[in-house]
Amino acid sequence: VVITLGQDGAVGVDITGHSFGWLAPHTPGISAVGSGDSFLAGIIVGLVKGQSLENAVRLGIATGAANTLQIGAAKFELTQVESMLDIVQPLSF
């Protein structure tokens, strides 16, 4: 289960009951249109590549954050996702 917290990040619980959370990086966002879709797409890509749900959600957050850097849904570059991934931080419970 994954619950998005919008611009604050996301929390989740995997099939083993392990809970996790990630803080979204603060960006000079231009437009959030399509960020939720980009977040989900990042999770799916991570899972298809064999990542754990926790790490796939981290990728989803980076993808959603990269989407905010320009106008237009899903018009980001892979380098922007990689840059965001470097600064996604775990959420402390």
All heavy atoms as an XYZ file, in Angstrom:
660
protein
N       0.851     -1.169      0.000
C       0.000      0.000      0.000
C       0.894      1.229      0.000
O       1.868      1.286      0.738
C      -0.907      0.026      1.251
C      -1.681      1.312      1.334
C      -1.806     -1.179      1.283
N       0.542      2.205     -0.839
C       1.285      3.461     -0.901
C       0.290      4.609     -0.856
O      -0.732      4.584     -1.554
C       2.126      3.557     -2.187
C       2.817      4.909     -2.297
C       3.141      2.434     -2.251
N       0.582      5.589     -0.033
C      -0.239      6.792      0.054
C       0.649      7.990     -0.242
O       1.671      8.188      0.417
C      -0.878      6.948      1.446
C      -1.766      5.745      1.755
C      -1.660      8.252      1.544
C      -2.257      5.696      3.179
N       0.256      8.755     -1.237
C       1.018      9.951     -1.555
C       0.642     11.077     -0.597
O      -0.508     11.187     -0.170
C       0.795     10.399     -3.015
O       1.570     11.581     -3.258
C      -0.647     10.682     -3.324
N       1.618     11.873     -0.270
C       1.416     13.044      0.580
C       1.585     14.318     -0.245
O       1.921     15.374      0.287
C       2.412     13.021      1.745
C       2.394     11.763      2.616
C       3.539     11.784      3.618
C       1.053     11.602      3.300
N       1.405     14.176     -1.560
C       1.561     15.326     -2.447
C       2.985     15.835     -2.425
O       3.926     15.045     -2.488
N       3.130     17.122     -2.281
C       4.469     17.722     -2.301
C       5.327     17.344     -1.102
O       6.524     17.640     -1.074
C       4.364     19.237     -2.410
C       3.784     19.902     -1.181
C       3.632     21.403     -1.355
O       3.737     21.927     -2.455
N       3.390     22.091     -0.261
N       4.736     16.662     -0.129
C       5.503     16.254      1.054
C       6.152     14.880      0.915
O       7.015     14.530      1.706
C       4.615     16.282      2.300
C       4.184     17.696      2.655
O       4.980     18.632      2.441
O       3.052     17.864      3.132
N       5.731     14.069     -0.068
C       6.340     12.759     -0.255
C       5.317     11.650     -0.285
O       4.215     11.814     -0.801
N       5.657     10.522      0.318
C       4.757      9.362      0.327
C       5.147      8.425      1.453
O       6.289      8.413      1.917
C       4.823      8.622     -1.001
N       4.164      7.630      1.888
C       4.382      6.588      2.887
C       3.809      5.291      2.343
O       2.965      5.296      1.446
C       3.727      6.937      4.249
C       4.400      8.140      4.881
C       2.236      7.171      4.099
N       4.269      4.181      2.895
C       3.754      2.904      2.435
C       4.065      1.781      3.398
O       4.818      1.946      4.364
N       3.448      0.650      3.103
C       3.683     -0.594      3.840
C       3.771     -1.692      2.801
O       2.891     -1.821      1.950
C       2.539     -0.901      4.830
C       2.773     -2.224      5.528
C       2.368      0.216      5.837
N       4.849     -2.489      2.859
C       4.986     -3.568      1.880
C       4.295     -4.841      2.363
O       3.707     -4.874      3.444
C       6.455     -3.806      1.510
C       7.296     -4.367      2.640
O       6.749     -4.910      3.620
O       8.538     -4.285      2.528
N       4.367     -5.886      1.567
C       3.655     -7.137      1.845
C       4.109     -7.813      3.142
O       3.360     -8.568      3.749
C       3.769     -8.096      0.644
C       2.723     -9.188      0.741
C       5.177     -8.646      0.509
C       2.521     -9.964     -0.546
N       5.326     -7.507      3.594
C       5.827     -8.086      4.840
C       5.426     -7.278      6.067
O       5.728     -7.668      7.186
C       7.366     -8.206      4.809
O       7.928     -6.888      4.843
C       7.853     -8.968      3.594
N       4.782     -6.119      5.842
C       4.406     -5.246      6.948
C       5.429     -4.174      7.262
O       5.246     -3.390      8.195
N       6.500     -4.122      6.484
C       7.531     -3.091      6.668
C       6.984     -1.740      6.216
O       6.563     -1.589      5.074
C       8.787     -3.460      5.876
C       9.800     -2.370      5.802
N      10.558     -1.985      6.878
C      10.166     -1.567      4.769
C      11.359     -0.996      6.516
N      11.136     -0.726      5.241
N       6.980     -0.757      7.123
C       6.511      0.578      6.758
C       7.701      1.450      6.379
O       8.813      1.269      6.878
C       5.714      1.207      7.898
O       6.505      1.305      9.054
N       7.445      2.386      5.498
C       8.497      3.275      5.008
C       7.886      4.592      4.578
O       6.668      4.718      4.413
C       9.258      2.634      3.831
C       8.368      2.301      2.664
C       8.116      3.236      1.676
C       7.759      1.063      2.561
C       7.287      2.943      0.610
C       6.923      0.753      1.501
C       6.686      1.701      0.519
N       8.720      5.567      4.394
C       8.272      6.862      3.897
C       9.443      7.621      3.300
O      10.599      7.401      3.680
N       9.129      8.484      2.352
C      10.134      9.310      1.695
C       9.642     10.753      1.655
O       8.464     10.998      1.384
C      10.390      8.836      0.262
C      10.958      7.463      0.164
C      10.284      6.320     -0.163
C      12.302      7.072      0.396
N      11.132      5.241     -0.146
C      12.387      5.679      0.192
C      13.452      7.752      0.763
C      13.579      4.972      0.337
C      14.634      7.047      0.906
C      14.690      5.670      0.689
N      10.535     11.678      1.907
C      10.223     13.102      1.780
C      10.507     13.537      0.350
O      11.558     13.205     -0.207
C      11.090     13.927      2.738
C      10.859     13.703      4.222
C      11.952     14.394      5.030
C       9.483     14.219      4.610
N       9.602     14.281     -0.223
C       9.829     14.812     -1.566
C      10.823     15.969     -1.477
O      10.779     16.750     -0.535
C       8.523     15.292     -2.182
N      11.706     16.070     -2.456
C      12.639     17.200     -2.447
C      11.892     18.504     -2.720
O      10.905     18.516     -3.462
C      13.610     16.880     -3.593
C      12.904     15.907     -4.450
C      11.925     15.183     -3.592
N      12.323     19.557     -2.082
C      11.735     20.871     -2.349
C      12.360     21.403     -3.630
O      13.582     21.506     -3.741
C      11.980     21.816     -1.177
C      11.243     21.382      0.049
N       9.883     21.562      0.204
C      11.660     20.751      1.164
C       9.505     21.067      1.350
N      10.564     20.559      1.966
N      11.521     21.682     -4.588
C      11.990     22.136     -5.895
C      11.383     23.493     -6.215
O      10.330     23.844     -5.675
C      11.578     21.154     -7.009
O      10.144     21.157     -7.102
C      12.071     19.756     -6.736
N      12.020     24.223     -7.103
C      11.402     25.467     -7.574
C      10.334     25.113     -8.615
O      10.450     25.428     -9.788
C      12.576     26.224     -8.190
C      13.491     25.146     -8.676
C      13.327     24.010     -7.682
N       9.332     24.390     -8.180
C       8.308     23.863     -9.080
C       7.616     24.930     -9.904
O       7.267     25.988     -9.396
N       7.418     24.625    -11.158
C       6.719     25.512    -12.079
C       5.276     25.056    -12.245
O       4.360     25.861    -12.263
C       7.451     25.564    -13.435
C       8.826     26.188    -13.238
C       6.637     26.323    -14.467
C       9.718     26.103    -14.458
N       5.070     23.750    -12.360
C       3.726     23.215    -12.543
C       3.674     21.782    -12.017
O       4.525     20.965    -12.345
C       3.347     23.230    -14.022
O       2.102     22.586    -14.226
N       2.640     21.493    -11.239
C       2.464     20.145    -10.697
C       1.552     19.285    -11.566
O       1.311     18.129    -11.244
C       1.901     20.231     -9.287
N       1.070     19.818    -12.678
C       0.166     19.069    -13.549
C       0.863     17.804    -14.047
O       1.943     17.869    -14.625
C      -0.296     19.929    -14.745
C      -1.100     19.099    -15.738
C      -1.110     21.117    -14.256
N       0.284     16.663    -13.779
C       0.844     15.386    -14.212
C       1.815     14.757    -13.233
O       2.324     13.660    -13.490
N       2.062     15.407    -12.110
C       3.041     14.858    -11.159
C       2.560     13.573    -10.501
O       3.355     12.674    -10.243
C       3.416     15.899    -10.109
O       4.177     16.921    -10.706
N       1.272     13.474    -10.227
C       0.740     12.230     -9.663
C       0.868     11.076    -10.631
O       1.243      9.963    -10.249
N       0.577     11.346    -11.898
C       0.740     10.317    -12.931
C       2.214      9.930    -13.072
O       2.547      8.751    -13.225
C       0.214     10.810    -14.278
C      -1.291     11.017    -14.280
O      -1.994     10.335    -13.512
O      -1.753     11.867    -15.054
N       3.099     10.919    -13.017
C       4.537     10.649    -13.119
C       5.023      9.855    -11.914
O       5.860      8.951    -12.052
C       5.307     11.968    -13.236
O       4.951     12.641    -14.418
N       4.488     10.168    -10.729
C       4.804      9.434     -9.511
C       4.456      7.951     -9.693
O       5.285      7.070     -9.448
C       4.019     10.053     -8.342
C       4.016      9.265     -7.071
C       5.128      9.225     -6.254
C       2.878      8.576     -6.669
C       5.117      8.509     -5.056
C       2.851      7.868     -5.478
C       3.976      7.835     -4.677
N       3.241      7.684    -10.167
C       2.813      6.301    -10.372
C       3.672      5.616    -11.430
O       4.084      4.463    -11.254
C       1.337      6.252    -10.771
C       0.769      4.865    -11.050
C       0.920      3.952     -9.843
C      -0.690      4.976    -11.473
N       3.980      6.321    -12.501
C       4.816      5.742    -13.555
C       6.201      5.375    -13.017
O       6.744      4.314    -13.346
C       4.946      6.718    -14.724
N       6.763      6.232    -12.163
C       8.065      5.933    -11.561
C       8.014      4.684    -10.695
O       8.940      3.863    -10.717
N       6.931      4.521     -9.934
C       6.775      3.319     -9.117
C       6.722      2.083    -10.015
O       7.394      1.080     -9.752
C       5.510      3.391     -8.238
C       5.665      4.475     -7.177
C       5.235      2.045     -7.574
C       4.400      4.737     -6.373
N       5.935      2.154    -11.063
C       5.799      1.013    -11.964
C       7.135      0.659    -12.607
O       7.510     -0.519    -12.659
C       4.719      1.287    -13.025
C       3.347      1.337    -12.337
C       4.739      0.237    -14.128
C       2.235      1.879    -13.197
N       7.873      1.654    -13.064
C       9.191      1.394    -13.661
C      10.100      0.713    -12.643
O      10.784     -0.266    -12.956
C       9.830      2.693    -14.197
C      11.309      2.495    -14.521
C       9.079      3.191    -15.427
N      10.112      1.216    -11.412
C      10.943      0.606    -10.379
C      10.576     -0.849    -10.125
O      11.451     -1.712    -10.031
N       9.278     -1.128    -10.031
C       8.835     -2.503     -9.782
C       9.177     -3.414    -10.958
O       9.633     -4.551    -10.753
C       7.331     -2.539     -9.489
C       6.898     -1.893     -8.173
C       5.382     -1.846     -8.078
C       7.515     -2.604     -6.976
N       8.985     -2.930    -12.174
C       9.320     -3.726    -13.366
C      10.812     -4.039    -13.400
O      11.222     -5.115    -13.831
C       8.861     -3.007    -14.654
C       9.461     -3.627    -15.900
C       7.336     -2.998    -14.741
N      11.631     -3.106    -12.907
C      13.078     -3.319    -12.874
C      13.515     -4.173    -11.686
O      14.697     -4.396    -11.481
C      13.809     -1.976    -12.850
C      13.721     -1.249    -14.167
C      14.585     -0.011    -14.141
C      14.697      0.537    -15.542
N      15.811      1.476    -15.673
N      12.552     -4.643    -10.869
C      12.874     -5.541     -9.766
C      13.184     -4.862     -8.448
O      13.652     -5.515     -7.518
N      12.924     -3.567     -8.341
C      13.168     -2.868     -7.080
C      12.116     -3.263     -6.050
O      11.011     -3.664     -6.389
C      13.132     -1.357     -7.290
C      14.243     -0.808     -8.135
C      14.169      0.708     -8.257
O      13.316      1.363     -7.685
N      15.088      1.266     -9.038
N      12.477     -3.119     -4.794
C      11.500     -3.296     -3.719
C      10.461     -2.185     -3.834
O      10.709     -1.148     -4.467
C      12.195     -3.204     -2.358
O      12.690     -1.878     -2.147
N       9.308     -2.377     -3.213
C       8.288     -1.326     -3.227
C       8.848     -0.043     -2.626
O       8.614      1.045     -3.156
C       7.037     -1.780     -2.458
C       5.899     -0.764     -2.391
C       5.398     -0.390     -3.789
C       4.766     -1.300     -1.528
N       9.608     -0.160     -1.557
C      10.192      1.022     -0.910
C      11.049      1.824     -1.883
O      10.911      3.047     -1.987
C      11.014      0.591      0.303
C      11.626      1.731      1.069
C      12.310      1.284      2.346
O      12.417      0.071      2.607
O      12.740      2.171      3.105
N      11.930      1.154     -2.608
C      12.801      1.862     -3.550
C      12.049      2.327     -4.787
O      12.378      3.369     -5.363
C      13.996      0.992     -3.927
C      14.989      0.913     -2.795
O      15.163      1.859     -2.035
N      15.636     -0.221     -2.652
N      11.030      1.584     -5.197
C      10.215      2.012     -6.333
C       9.457      3.296     -5.994
O       9.322      4.192     -6.838
C       9.259      0.896     -6.738
N       8.987      3.409     -4.760
C       8.310      4.633     -4.339
C       9.292      5.799     -4.319
O       8.950      6.918     -4.705
C       7.610      4.442     -2.973
C       7.117      5.765     -2.405
C       6.457      3.459     -3.120
N      10.506      5.550     -3.907
C      11.543      6.600     -3.942
C      11.729      7.093     -5.370
O      11.807      8.302     -5.622
C      12.855      6.050     -3.381
C      13.970      7.054     -3.342
C      15.183      6.486     -2.599
N      16.288      7.413     -2.669
C      17.424      7.176     -3.313
N      17.624      6.010     -3.918
N      18.368      8.077     -3.342
N      11.789      6.169     -6.327
C      11.896      6.556     -7.734
C      10.652      7.321     -8.174
O      10.753      8.315     -8.903
C      12.101      5.317     -8.611
C      12.181      5.565    -10.116
C      13.330      6.509    -10.471
C      12.319      4.235    -10.855
N       9.487      6.888     -7.722
C       8.258      7.597     -8.051
C       8.268      9.035     -7.561
O       7.845      9.952     -8.276
N       8.763      9.250     -6.355
C       8.847     10.611     -5.818
C       9.798     11.454     -6.652
O       9.502     12.605     -6.983
C       9.256     10.587     -4.336
C       8.098     10.044     -3.511
C       9.671     11.979     -3.848
C       8.410      9.823     -2.067
N      10.934     10.900     -7.010
C      11.894     11.634     -7.845
C      11.278     11.974     -9.202
O      11.474     13.076     -9.727
C      13.171     10.810     -8.024
N      10.522     11.052     -9.759
C       9.896     11.273    -11.062
C       8.824     12.354    -10.962
O       8.750     13.252    -11.817
C       9.298      9.954    -11.587
O      10.331      8.962    -11.606
C       8.744     10.109    -12.979
N       7.995     12.280     -9.927
C       6.980     13.315     -9.725
C       7.601     14.685     -9.503
O       7.106     15.689    -10.020
N       8.687     14.746     -8.749
C       9.372     16.019     -8.507
C       9.986     16.567     -9.791
O       9.911     17.772    -10.066
C      10.448     15.842     -7.432
N      10.590     15.697    -10.587
C      11.175     16.138    -11.866
C      10.107     16.722    -12.779
O      10.353     17.675    -13.516
C      11.884     14.975    -12.550
N       8.907     16.174    -12.699
C       7.810     16.659    -13.535
C       7.455     18.115    -13.231
O       6.971     18.823    -14.103
C       6.582     15.769    -13.342
C       5.443     16.182    -14.225
O       5.464     15.952    -15.429
N       4.436     16.809    -13.645
N       7.693     18.579    -12.003
C       7.309     19.948    -11.624
C       8.256     21.011    -12.160
O       7.976     22.194    -12.039
C       7.251     20.110    -10.084
O       8.576     20.040     -9.538
C       6.342     19.079     -9.440
N       9.362     20.610    -12.741
C      10.394     21.570    -13.128
C      10.122     22.321    -14.422
O      10.863     23.238    -14.772
C      11.754     20.865    -13.212
C      12.240     20.232    -11.903
C      13.544     19.489    -12.133
C      12.384     21.286    -10.817
N       9.071     21.947    -15.147
C       8.715     22.636    -16.377
C       7.212     22.520    -16.607
O       6.555     21.712    -15.983
C       9.476     22.091    -17.593
C       9.331     20.604    -17.821
C      10.273     19.797    -16.953
O      11.439     20.103    -16.875
N       9.761     18.805    -16.270
N       6.713     23.315    -17.516
C       5.291     23.257    -17.851
C       5.076     22.092    -18.807
O       5.854     21.877    -19.736
C       4.829     24.577    -18.492
C       4.927     25.692    -17.454
C       3.409     24.451    -19.041
C       4.621     27.066    -17.985
N       4.027     21.338    -18.568
C       3.691     20.207    -19.429
C       3.930     18.893    -18.699
O       4.985     18.686    -18.104
N       2.944     18.053    -18.730
C       3.037     16.773    -18.033
C       4.028     15.842    -18.714
O       4.028     15.700    -19.937
C       1.662     16.113    -17.968
N       4.879     15.218    -17.911
C       5.834     14.195    -18.356
C       6.771     14.694    -19.450
O       7.103     13.976    -20.376
C       5.101     12.928    -18.791
N       7.239     15.903    -19.306
C       8.184     16.462    -20.275
C       9.586     16.609    -19.670
O      10.399     17.375    -20.147
C       7.675     17.809    -20.782
C       6.385     17.692    -21.544
C       6.131     18.917    -22.364
C       4.861     18.785    -23.133
N       5.020     18.195    -24.426
N       9.853     15.862    -18.628
C      11.137     15.942    -17.936
C      12.170     15.045    -18.624
O      11.843     14.185    -19.431
C      10.976     15.545    -16.466
C      10.263     14.230    -16.278
C      10.934     13.035    -16.347
C       8.897     14.215    -16.043
C      10.270     11.827    -16.185
C       8.220     13.022    -15.867
C       8.909     11.826    -15.945
N      13.408     15.260    -18.241
C      14.534     14.470    -18.754
C      14.969     13.457    -17.684
O      14.807     13.706    -16.489
C      15.720     15.380    -19.090
C      15.427     16.425    -20.144
C      15.237     15.822    -21.518
O      15.887     14.807    -21.825
O      14.427     16.384    -22.288
N      15.530     12.351    -18.119
C      16.027     11.334    -17.196
C      17.050     11.928    -16.225
O      17.064     11.578    -15.047
C      16.639     10.157    -17.965
C      17.204      9.020    -17.116
C      16.142      8.426    -16.194
C      17.794      7.943    -18.014
N      17.874     12.851    -16.697
C      18.866     13.478    -15.813
C      18.197     14.240    -14.674
O      18.742     14.297    -13.571
C      19.794     14.417    -16.597
O      19.001     15.388    -17.293
C      20.658     13.655    -17.585
N      16.999     14.803    -14.930
C      16.278     15.501    -13.868
C      15.783     14.501    -12.814
O      15.846     14.785    -11.623
C      15.098     16.283    -14.443
C      15.529     17.470    -15.290
C      14.351     18.117    -15.987
O      13.609     17.457    -16.709
N      14.179     19.409    -15.764
N      15.312     13.350    -13.266
C      14.871     12.314    -12.327
C      16.055     11.851    -11.489
O      15.968     11.734    -10.267
C      14.229     11.117    -13.059
C      13.898      9.994    -12.083
C      12.990     11.553    -13.827
N      17.189     11.604    -12.135
C      18.390     11.156    -11.417
C      18.834     12.192    -10.398
O      19.236     11.848     -9.283
C      19.508     10.847    -12.407
C      19.205      9.623    -13.255
C      20.128      9.467    -14.457
O      20.799     10.449    -14.857
O      20.163      8.350    -15.012
N      18.753     13.463    -10.762
C      19.129     14.542     -9.850
C      18.196     14.581     -8.638
O      18.639     14.736     -7.491
C      19.092     15.879    -10.597
O      19.363     16.940     -9.731
N      16.907     14.423     -8.875
C      15.928     14.397     -7.781
C      16.126     13.164     -6.895
O      16.018     13.245     -5.682
C      14.500     14.405     -8.325
C      14.071     15.677     -8.989
S      13.986     17.047     -7.829
C      15.166     18.162     -8.576
N      16.439     12.034     -7.514
C      16.639     10.787     -6.771
C      17.759     10.937     -5.755
O      17.683     10.395     -4.645
C      16.944      9.650     -7.754
C      16.871      8.231     -7.222
C      15.502      7.916     -6.648
C      17.213      7.243     -8.327
N      18.780     11.703     -6.107
C      19.907     11.920     -5.201
C      19.518     12.667     -3.930
O      20.221     12.578     -2.925
C      21.027     12.695     -5.909
C      21.774     11.859     -6.933
O      21.681     10.612     -6.868
O      22.438     12.449     -7.801
N      18.400     13.423     -3.975
C      18.053     14.233     -2.806
C      16.758     13.807     -2.111
O      16.331     14.465     -1.168
C      18.017     15.735     -3.152
C      17.046     16.032     -4.292
C      19.409     16.242     -3.486
C      16.899     17.518     -4.601
N      16.138     12.702     -2.559
C      14.971     12.163     -1.850
C      15.460     11.568     -0.533
O      16.371     10.744     -0.522
C      14.240     11.092     -2.699
C      13.139     10.422     -1.884
C      13.678     11.709     -3.970
N      14.878     12.006      0.561
C      15.317     11.583      1.889
C      14.264     10.704      2.563
O      13.067     10.897      2.348
C      15.560     12.811      2.770
C      16.679     13.708      2.290
C      18.010     12.999      2.335
O      18.374     12.389      3.332
N      18.766     13.078      1.248
N      14.711      9.764      3.397
C      13.729      8.927      4.125
C      12.939      9.771      5.129
O      13.460     10.737      5.696
C      14.588      7.887      4.836
C      15.981      8.388      4.792
C      16.079      9.406      3.702
N      11.723      9.375      5.335
C      10.848     10.022      6.319
C      11.002      9.286      7.642
O      10.953      8.065      7.688
C       9.392      9.927      5.832
C       8.314     10.491      6.714
C       8.453     12.014      6.820
C       6.946     10.130      6.152
N      11.248     10.017      8.714
C      11.358      9.387     10.037
C       9.977      9.290     10.657
O       9.204     10.219     10.601
C      12.227     10.185     10.983
O      13.215     10.893     10.376
N       9.742      8.158     11.268
C       8.459      7.946     11.941
C       8.607      8.194     13.411
O       9.518      7.932     14.055
C       7.961      6.508     11.714
C       7.550      6.264     10.285
C       8.423      5.699      9.373
C       6.288      6.620      9.863
C       8.046      5.468      8.083
C       5.896      6.380      8.546
C       6.781      5.807      7.659
